[in-house]
Amino acid sequence: MSIEFNGKVIETSPMGYLENAEDWNEDLCKYLAEQEKIELTERHWDVINHLRDEFFNNAGNQPNTRKLVKFFEKKWGEKIDAKVLYDLFPGDPSKQGGRISGLPESRRKGGY
């Protein structure tokens, strides 16, 4: 599959994940979020940047929602639960968030 963005054809998997992570940029991120009916806020960007940092600077790590909750409780300085992250990314914070972040599809099994 592919999408056309800014006059360029960008290859994606059947599930909408970028085939080439180097195609990703913030403008494309905004476009991908818009296609999924998500208006990006500062908290969305926090999650996106964290997911990208974990993947590119931590040996391809793709944290699950439970680990994201623990991380963002500390970062945001408040008690949160998974619902807070699902409100940001209703299609699953780690999966939908990862797709919008330009990461490959997670091969992680479900659960914790």
DSSP file (Angstrom, degrees, kcal/mol; ACC not computed):
  #  RESIDUE AA STRUCTURE BP1 BP2  ACC     N-H-->O    O-->H-N    N-H-->O    O-->H-N    TCO  KAPPA ALPHA  PHI   PSI    X-CA   Y-CA   Z-CA
    1    1 A M              0   0    0      0, 0.0    11,-2.3     0, 0.0     2,-0.3   0.000 360.0 360.0 360.0 168.4    0.0    0.0    0.0
    2    2 A S  E     -A   11   0A   0      9,-0.3     2,-0.3    12,-0.1     9,-0.2  -0.988 360.0-146.6-158.6 161.8    1.0    3.6   -0.2
    3    3 A I  E     -A   10   0A   0      7,-2.5     7,-3.4    -2,-0.3     2,-0.6  -0.939  18.8-130.8-127.4 154.6   -0.1    7.1    0.5
    4    4 A E  E     +A    9   0A   0     -2,-0.3     2,-0.4     5,-0.2     5,-0.2  -0.935  32.3 169.2-107.2 126.3    0.7   10.3   -1.3
    5    5 A F  E >   -A    8   0A   0      3,-3.0     3,-1.7    -2,-0.6    23,-0.1  -0.983  65.7 -14.1-141.4 125.4    1.9   13.2    0.8
    6    6 A N  T 3  S-     0   0    0     -2,-0.4     3,-0.1     1,-0.3    -1,-0.1   0.868 128.3 -52.5  51.3  42.1    3.4   16.5   -0.4
    7    7 A G  T 3  S+     0   0    0      1,-0.2     2,-0.4     0, 0.0    -1,-0.3   0.572 117.9 109.3  76.2   8.8    3.8   15.1   -3.9
    8    8 A K  E <   -A    5   0A   0     -3,-1.7    -3,-3.0     2,-0.0     2,-0.6  -0.939  66.2-131.7-119.9 140.4    5.7   12.0   -2.7
    9    9 A V  E     -A    4   0A   0     -2,-0.4     2,-0.5    -5,-0.2    -5,-0.2  -0.808  24.3-164.6 -89.8 124.6    4.5    8.4   -2.7
   10   10 A I  E     -A    3   0A   0     -7,-3.4    -7,-2.5    -2,-0.6     2,-0.2  -0.948  14.5-132.4-115.7 122.7    5.2    6.8    0.7
   11   11 A E  E     +A    2   0A   0     -2,-0.5     8,-2.5    -9,-0.2     9,-0.5  -0.520  28.7 179.1 -77.3 137.2    5.0    3.1    1.1
   12   12 A T  B     -B   18   0B   0    -11,-2.3     6,-0.2     6,-0.3    -1,-0.0  -0.908  29.7-107.7-131.8 160.8    3.1    1.6    4.0
   13   13 A S    >   -     0   0    0      4,-2.9     3,-2.1    -2,-0.3     6,-0.1  -0.314  46.7 -95.5 -74.6 169.1    2.2   -1.9    5.2
   14   14 A P  T 3  S+     0   0    0      0, 0.0    -1,-0.1     0, 0.0   -12,-0.1   0.772 129.1  54.5 -57.8 -24.1   -1.4   -3.1    4.8
   15   15 A M  T 3  S-     0   0    0      2,-0.1    84,-0.0   -14,-0.1     0, 0.0   0.416 124.6-102.9 -90.9   1.6   -2.0   -1.9    8.4
   16   16 A G  S <  S+     0   0    0     -3,-2.1     2,-0.3     1,-0.3     3,-0.0   0.536  73.0 141.3  93.9   7.2   -0.8    1.6    7.6
   17   17 A Y        -     0   0    0      1,-0.1    -4,-2.9    85,-0.0    -1,-0.3  -0.620  59.7-103.0 -82.5 142.1    2.7    1.5    9.1
   18   18 A L  B     -B   12   0B   0     85,-0.4    -6,-0.3    81,-0.3     3,-0.2  -0.392  19.7-152.6 -63.9 136.9    5.5    3.2    7.2
   19   19 A E  S    S+     0   0    0     -8,-2.5     2,-0.5     1,-0.2    -1,-0.2   0.792  89.6  40.3 -77.5 -29.6    7.8    0.8    5.4
   20   20 A N    >   -     0   0    0     -9,-0.5     3,-2.2     1,-0.1     4,-0.3  -0.951  69.3-158.9-125.3 110.2   10.7    3.3    5.6
   21   21 A A  G >  S+     0   0    0     -2,-0.5     3,-1.4     1,-0.3    -1,-0.1   0.748  90.0  69.8 -60.1 -23.7   11.1    5.1    8.9
   22   22 A E  G 3  S+     0   0    0      1,-0.3    -1,-0.3    -3,-0.1    80,-0.0   0.638  85.3  68.7 -71.3 -12.4   13.1    7.8    7.2
   23   23 A D  G <  S+     0   0    0     -3,-2.2    -1,-0.3    79,-0.1    -2,-0.2   0.698  81.4 102.3 -73.7 -18.7   10.0    8.9    5.4
   24   24 A W    <   +     0   0    0     -3,-1.4     2,-0.3    -4,-0.3    77,-0.1  -0.385  39.4 150.3 -72.7 140.5    8.6   10.2    8.7
   25   25 A N     >  -     0   0    0     -2,-0.1     4,-2.5     1,-0.0     5,-0.2  -0.934  58.8 -94.5-153.3 172.7    8.6   13.9    9.7
   26   26 A E  H  > S+     0   0    0     -2,-0.3     4,-2.3     1,-0.2     5,-0.2   0.857 122.8  52.8 -64.2 -34.9    6.4   16.1   11.9
   27   27 A D  H  > S+     0   0    0      2,-0.2     4,-2.0     1,-0.2    -1,-0.2   0.922 111.0  46.5 -65.8 -42.2    4.2   17.2    9.0
   28   28 A L  H  > S+     0   0    0      2,-0.2     4,-3.1     1,-0.2     5,-0.2   0.898 109.8  55.6 -64.5 -39.1    3.6   13.6    7.9
   29   29 A C  H  X S+     0   0    0     -4,-2.5     4,-2.6     1,-0.2    -2,-0.2   0.925 107.5  48.3 -57.8 -46.2    2.9   12.8   11.6
   30   30 A K  H  X S+     0   0    0     -4,-2.3     4,-2.4     1,-0.2    -1,-0.2   0.899 112.4  49.5 -61.5 -40.6    0.2   15.5   11.6
   31   31 A Y  H  X S+     0   0    0     -4,-2.0     4,-2.2     2,-0.2    -2,-0.2   0.932 110.8  48.7 -63.9 -46.8   -1.3   14.2    8.4
   32   32 A L  H  X S+     0   0    0     -4,-3.1     4,-1.0     1,-0.2    -2,-0.2   0.906 112.6  48.7 -61.3 -41.7   -1.4   10.6    9.7
   33   33 A A  H ><>S+     0   0    0     -4,-2.6     5,-2.6    -5,-0.2     3,-0.7   0.917 109.3  52.5 -63.6 -43.1   -3.0   11.7   12.9
   34   34 A E  H ><5S+     0   0    0     -4,-2.4     3,-1.8     1,-0.3    -1,-0.2   0.892 104.8  55.7 -60.2 -39.8   -5.6   13.7   11.0
   35   35 A Q  H 3<5S+     0   0    0     -4,-2.2    -1,-0.3     1,-0.3    -2,-0.2   0.773 109.4  47.5 -63.5 -25.5   -6.4   10.6    8.9
   36   36 A E  T <<5S-     0   0    0     -4,-1.0    -1,-0.3    -3,-0.7    -2,-0.2   0.208 120.7-110.3-100.2  13.8   -7.2    8.8   12.1
   37   37 A K  T < 5S+     0   0    0     -3,-1.8     2,-0.5     1,-0.2    -3,-0.2   0.857  72.7 139.0  62.4  38.8   -9.3   11.7   13.4
   38   38 A I      < -     0   0    0     -5,-2.6     2,-0.7    -8,-0.1    -1,-0.2  -0.967  43.4-153.9-117.6 124.8   -6.8   12.7   16.1
   39   39 A E        -     0   0    0     -2,-0.5     2,-0.2    -3,-0.1     5,-0.1  -0.876  28.6-125.9 -96.2 114.6   -5.9   16.4   16.8
   40   40 A L        +     0   0    0     -2,-0.7     2,-0.2   -10,-0.1   -10,-0.0  -0.398  32.5 178.9 -71.3 129.2   -2.4   16.4   18.2
   41   41 A T     >  -     0   0    0     -2,-0.2     4,-2.2    47,-0.0     5,-0.2  -0.575  48.9 -88.9-112.9 179.5   -1.9   18.1   21.6
   42   42 A E  H  > S+     0   0    0      1,-0.2     4,-2.1     2,-0.2     5,-0.1   0.880 129.0  52.6 -58.5 -38.3    1.2   18.5   23.7
   43   43 A R  H  > S+     0   0    0      2,-0.2     4,-2.1     1,-0.2    -1,-0.2   0.883 105.7  53.4 -68.3 -37.1    0.5   15.2   25.4
   44   44 A H  H  > S+     0   0    0      1,-0.2     4,-3.0     2,-0.2    -2,-0.2   0.944 109.8  48.7 -57.8 -46.5    0.2   13.4   22.0
   45   45 A W  H  X S+     0   0    0     -4,-2.2     4,-3.0     1,-0.2     5,-0.3   0.862 106.5  56.8 -64.0 -35.5    3.6   14.8   21.1
   46   46 A D  H  X S+     0   0    0     -4,-2.1     4,-2.2     2,-0.2    -1,-0.2   0.943 111.7  42.4 -57.8 -46.9    5.0   13.6   24.5
   47   47 A V  H  X S+     0   0    0     -4,-2.1     4,-2.9     2,-0.2     5,-0.2   0.937 115.1  49.6 -66.0 -46.9    3.8   10.1   23.6
   48   48 A I  H  X S+     0   0    0     -4,-3.0     4,-2.4     1,-0.2     5,-0.2   0.937 113.3  45.9 -57.9 -48.9    5.0   10.3   20.0
   49   49 A N  H  X S+     0   0    0     -4,-3.0     4,-2.5     1,-0.2    -1,-0.2   0.883 113.4  49.7 -64.9 -37.9    8.5   11.6   21.0
   50   50 A H  H  X S+     0   0    0     -4,-2.2     4,-2.9    -5,-0.3     5,-0.2   0.936 110.7  49.4 -66.1 -45.2    8.8    9.0   23.8
   51   51 A L  H  X S+     0   0    0     -4,-2.9     4,-2.2     1,-0.2    -2,-0.2   0.919 114.1  45.9 -59.9 -43.3    7.8    6.1   21.4
   52   52 A R  H  X S+     0   0    0     -4,-2.4     4,-2.9    -5,-0.2     5,-0.3   0.915 112.7  50.2 -66.0 -42.4   10.3    7.3   18.8
   53   53 A D  H  X S+     0   0    0     -4,-2.5     4,-2.4    -5,-0.2    -2,-0.2   0.933 111.6  48.1 -62.1 -45.6   13.1    7.8   21.4
   54   54 A E  H  X S+     0   0    0     -4,-2.9     7,-1.0     2,-0.2     4,-0.9   0.910 116.2  43.9 -60.9 -42.6   12.5    4.3   22.8
   55   55 A F  H  <>S+     0   0    0     -4,-2.2     5,-2.1     5,-0.2     6,-0.2   0.957 122.7  33.6 -69.5 -50.3   12.6    2.7   19.4
   56   56 A F  H  <5S+     0   0    0     -4,-2.9     3,-0.2     1,-0.2    -2,-0.2   0.740 129.6  33.0 -82.6 -22.6   15.5    4.5   17.9
   57   57 A N  H  <5S+     0   0    0     -4,-2.4    -1,-0.2    -5,-0.3    -3,-0.2   0.323 116.4  52.6-116.2   7.2   17.7    4.9   21.0
   58   58 A N  T ><5S-     0   0    0     -4,-0.9     3,-1.2    -3,-0.2    -1,-0.2  -0.263 119.0 -85.9-140.2  49.6   16.8    1.8   23.0
   59   59 A A  T 3 5S-     0   0    0      1,-0.3    -3,-0.2    -3,-0.2    -4,-0.1   0.830  89.5 -50.6  55.4  41.1   17.4   -1.1   20.5
   60   60 A G  T 3 <S+     0   0    0     -5,-2.1    -1,-0.3    -6,-0.3    -5,-0.2   0.695  84.7 172.6  76.3  18.4   14.0   -1.1   18.9
   61   61 A N    <   -     0   0    0     -3,-1.2    -1,-0.2    -7,-1.0    -3,-0.1  -0.385  15.5-172.5 -63.2 134.2   12.0   -1.1   22.2
   62   62 A Q        -     0   0    0     -2,-0.1    46,-0.1    -8,-0.1   -11,-0.1  -0.838  18.8-145.5-127.6  92.6    8.3   -0.6   21.7
   63   63 A P        -     0   0    0      0, 0.0     2,-0.1     0, 0.0    -8,-0.0  -0.229  11.1-127.1 -63.8 144.0    6.8   -0.2   25.2
   64   64 A N     >  -     0   0    0     48,-0.1     4,-2.0     1,-0.1     3,-0.2  -0.263  34.4 -92.9 -80.3 176.7    3.3   -1.6   25.9
   65   65 A T  H  > S+     0   0    0      1,-0.2     4,-2.6     2,-0.2     5,-0.2   0.871 123.8  56.9 -61.4 -39.3    0.5    0.5   27.4
   66   66 A R  H  > S+     0   0    0      1,-0.2     4,-1.9     2,-0.2    -1,-0.2   0.921 109.8  44.9 -59.5 -44.0    1.3   -0.5   31.0
   67   67 A K  H  > S+     0   0    0     -3,-0.2     4,-2.3     1,-0.2    -1,-0.2   0.850 111.2  54.2 -69.3 -33.5    4.9    0.7   30.6
   68   68 A L  H  X S+     0   0    0     -4,-2.0     4,-2.8     2,-0.2     5,-0.2   0.913 106.1  52.5 -64.7 -41.8    3.7    3.9   29.0
   69   69 A V  H  X S+     0   0    0     -4,-2.6     4,-2.0     1,-0.2    -2,-0.2   0.942 110.8  47.1 -58.5 -48.3    1.4    4.6   31.9
   70   70 A K  H  X S+     0   0    0     -4,-1.9     4,-1.4     1,-0.2    -1,-0.2   0.913 113.8  48.1 -61.3 -42.9    4.2    4.2   34.4
   71   71 A F  H  X S+     0   0    0     -4,-2.3     4,-2.4     1,-0.2    -2,-0.2   0.938 114.1  44.9 -63.6 -47.2    6.5    6.5   32.3
   72   72 A F  H  X S+     0   0    0     -4,-2.8     4,-2.7     1,-0.2     6,-0.3   0.741 103.5  63.4 -76.7 -22.0    3.9    9.2   31.9
   73   73 A E  H  X>S+     0   0    0     -4,-2.0     5,-1.1    -5,-0.2     4,-0.9   0.935 112.0  38.9 -59.8 -43.9    2.9    9.2   35.5
   74   74 A K  H  <5S+     0   0    0     -4,-1.4    -2,-0.2    -5,-0.2    -1,-0.2   0.937 118.3  47.4 -70.3 -47.1    6.4   10.3   36.3
   75   75 A K  H  <5S+     0   0    0     -4,-2.4    -2,-0.2     1,-0.2    -3,-0.2   0.918 120.8  36.1 -63.1 -44.7    6.8   12.6   33.4
   76   76 A W  H  <5S-     0   0    0     -4,-2.7    -1,-0.2     2,-0.2    -2,-0.2   0.569 103.1-130.9 -88.3  -8.7    3.5   14.4   33.9
   77   77 A G  T  <5S+     0   0    0     -4,-0.9     2,-0.3    -5,-0.2    -3,-0.2   0.837  70.2  97.1  65.6  35.2    3.7   14.2   37.7
   78   78 A E  S   <S-     0   0    0     -5,-1.1     2,-0.5    -6,-0.3    -1,-0.2  -0.989  81.2 -97.9-150.0 156.8    0.2   12.8   38.2
   79   79 A K        +     0   0    0     -2,-0.3     2,-0.3    -3,-0.1    -9,-0.1  -0.641  51.6 167.8 -75.4 123.5   -1.6    9.5   38.7
   80   80 A I        -     0   0    0     -2,-0.5     2,-0.3   -11,-0.2    -7,-0.1  -0.861  20.8-152.9-129.6 167.8   -2.9    8.3   35.4
   81   81 A D    >>  -     0   0    0     -2,-0.3     3,-1.2    -8,-0.0     4,-0.9  -0.776  43.8 -86.3-129.3 179.5   -4.4    5.0   34.1
   82   82 A A  H 3> S+     0   0    0      1,-0.3     4,-2.7    -2,-0.3     3,-0.3   0.812 120.4  68.8 -58.7 -30.7   -4.5    3.4   30.7
   83   83 A K  H 3> S+     0   0    0      1,-0.2     4,-2.2     2,-0.2    -1,-0.3   0.867  93.2  57.9 -58.2 -36.5   -7.8    5.4   29.9
   84   84 A V  H <> S+     0   0    0     -3,-1.2     4,-0.9     1,-0.2    -1,-0.2   0.917 111.5  41.1 -60.0 -43.0   -5.8    8.6   29.8
   85   85 A L  H  X S+     0   0    0     -4,-0.9     4,-2.6    -3,-0.3     3,-0.2   0.862 112.7  53.9 -74.2 -35.8   -3.6    7.2   27.1
   86   86 A Y  H  < S+     0   0    0     -4,-2.7    -2,-0.2     1,-0.2    -1,-0.2   0.792 102.1  59.3 -68.7 -26.4   -6.5    5.6   25.3
   87   87 A D  H  < S+     0   0    0     -4,-2.2    -1,-0.2    -5,-0.2    -2,-0.2   0.855 111.1  42.1 -66.4 -33.0   -8.2    9.0   25.2
   88   88 A L  H  < S+     0   0    0     -4,-0.9    -2,-0.2     1,-0.3    -1,-0.2   0.917 134.1  18.4 -75.8 -45.8   -5.2   10.2   23.3
   89   89 A F    ><  -     0   0    0     -4,-2.6     3,-1.8     1,-0.1    -1,-0.3  -0.779  68.0-178.1-129.7  85.0   -4.9    7.2   21.0
   90   90 A P  T 3  S+     0   0    0      0, 0.0    -1,-0.1     0, 0.0    -4,-0.1   0.734  80.8  63.7 -60.0 -23.8   -8.2    5.3   21.0
   91   91 A G  T 3  S-     0   0    0      1,-0.2     5,-0.2     2,-0.1    -5,-0.1   0.236 133.7 -62.6 -85.4  15.5   -6.8    2.6   18.7
   92   92 A D    <>> -     0   0    0     -3,-1.8     4,-2.1     3,-0.2     5,-1.3   0.473  44.0-122.8 104.9 117.9   -4.2    1.6   21.4
   93   93 A P  T  45S+     0   0    0      0, 0.0     4,-0.3     0, 0.0     5,-0.2   0.869 110.2  40.0 -55.8 -41.4   -1.5    4.0   22.6
   94   94 A S  T  >5S+     0   0    0      3,-0.2     4,-0.8     2,-0.1    -2,-0.1   0.876 125.3  34.9 -79.4 -35.0    1.4    1.8   21.7
   95   95 A K  H  >5S+     0   0    0      2,-0.2     4,-2.4     3,-0.2    -3,-0.2   0.965 127.2  33.3 -83.9 -58.0    0.0    0.5   18.4
   96   96 A Q  H  X5S+     0   0    0     -4,-2.1     4,-2.4    -5,-0.2     5,-0.2   0.913 122.0  51.0 -64.5 -41.2   -1.9    3.5   17.0
   97   97 A G  H  ><S+     0   0    0     -5,-1.3     4,-1.7    -4,-0.3    -1,-0.2   0.905 110.6  49.5 -60.7 -41.4    0.7    5.9   18.6
   98   98 A G  H  <>S+     0   0    0     -4,-0.8     5,-2.7     2,-0.2     4,-0.3   0.887 109.0  51.8 -64.5 -39.9    3.5    3.9   17.0
   99   99 A R  H ><5S+     0   0    0     -4,-2.4     3,-1.2     1,-0.2   -81,-0.3   0.935 112.8  44.3 -62.8 -46.5    1.9    4.0   13.6
  100  100 A I  H 3<5S+     0   0    0     -4,-2.4    -1,-0.2     1,-0.3    -2,-0.2   0.801 109.2  59.1 -68.0 -28.2    1.5    7.8   13.8
  101  101 A S  T 3<5S-     0   0    0     -4,-1.7    -1,-0.3    -5,-0.2    -2,-0.2   0.495 117.7-112.7 -78.7  -3.9    5.0    8.0   15.2
  102  102 A G  T < 5 +     0   0    0     -3,-1.2    -3,-0.2    -4,-0.3   -78,-0.2   0.701  68.9 141.5  81.8  19.5    6.4    6.4   12.0
  103  103 A L      < -     0   0    0     -5,-2.7   -85,-0.4    -6,-0.1    -1,-0.2  -0.549  56.2-100.2 -91.4 158.8    7.5    3.2   13.8
  104  104 A P        -     0   0    0      0, 0.0    -1,-0.1     0, 0.0     2,-0.1  -0.327  54.8 -78.7 -70.1 161.5    7.2   -0.4   12.3
  105  105 A E        -     0   0    0    -87,-0.1     2,-0.2     1,-0.1   -10,-0.1  -0.383  53.1-111.3 -61.8 134.2    4.3   -2.5   13.4
  106  106 A S        -     0   0    0      1,-0.1    -1,-0.1    -3,-0.1   -11,-0.0  -0.452  21.3-163.4 -68.5 136.1    5.0   -4.1   16.8
  107  107 A R        +     0   0    0     -2,-0.2    -1,-0.1    -3,-0.1     2,-0.1   0.293  50.9 125.2 -99.0   6.7    5.6   -7.8   16.8
  108  108 A R        -     0   0    0      1,-0.1     2,-0.1   -46,-0.1    -2,-0.0  -0.374  62.6-121.5 -67.2 142.1    5.0   -7.9   20.6
  109  109 A K        -     0   0    0      1,-0.2    -1,-0.1    -2,-0.1    -2,-0.0  -0.355  37.1 -92.1 -75.3 165.2    2.3  -10.3   21.8
  110  110 A G  S    S+     0   0    0     -2,-0.1    -1,-0.2     2,-0.1     2,-0.1  -0.003  84.5  48.1 -68.7-180.0   -0.6   -8.9   23.8
  111  111 A G              0   0    0      1,-0.2     0, 0.0     0, 0.0     0, 0.0  -0.429 360.0 360.0  86.3-159.5   -0.7   -8.7   27.6
  112  112 A Y              0   0    0     -2,-0.1    -1,-0.2   -47,-0.1   -48,-0.1   0.405 360.0 360.0 -98.4 360.0    1.9   -7.3   29.9
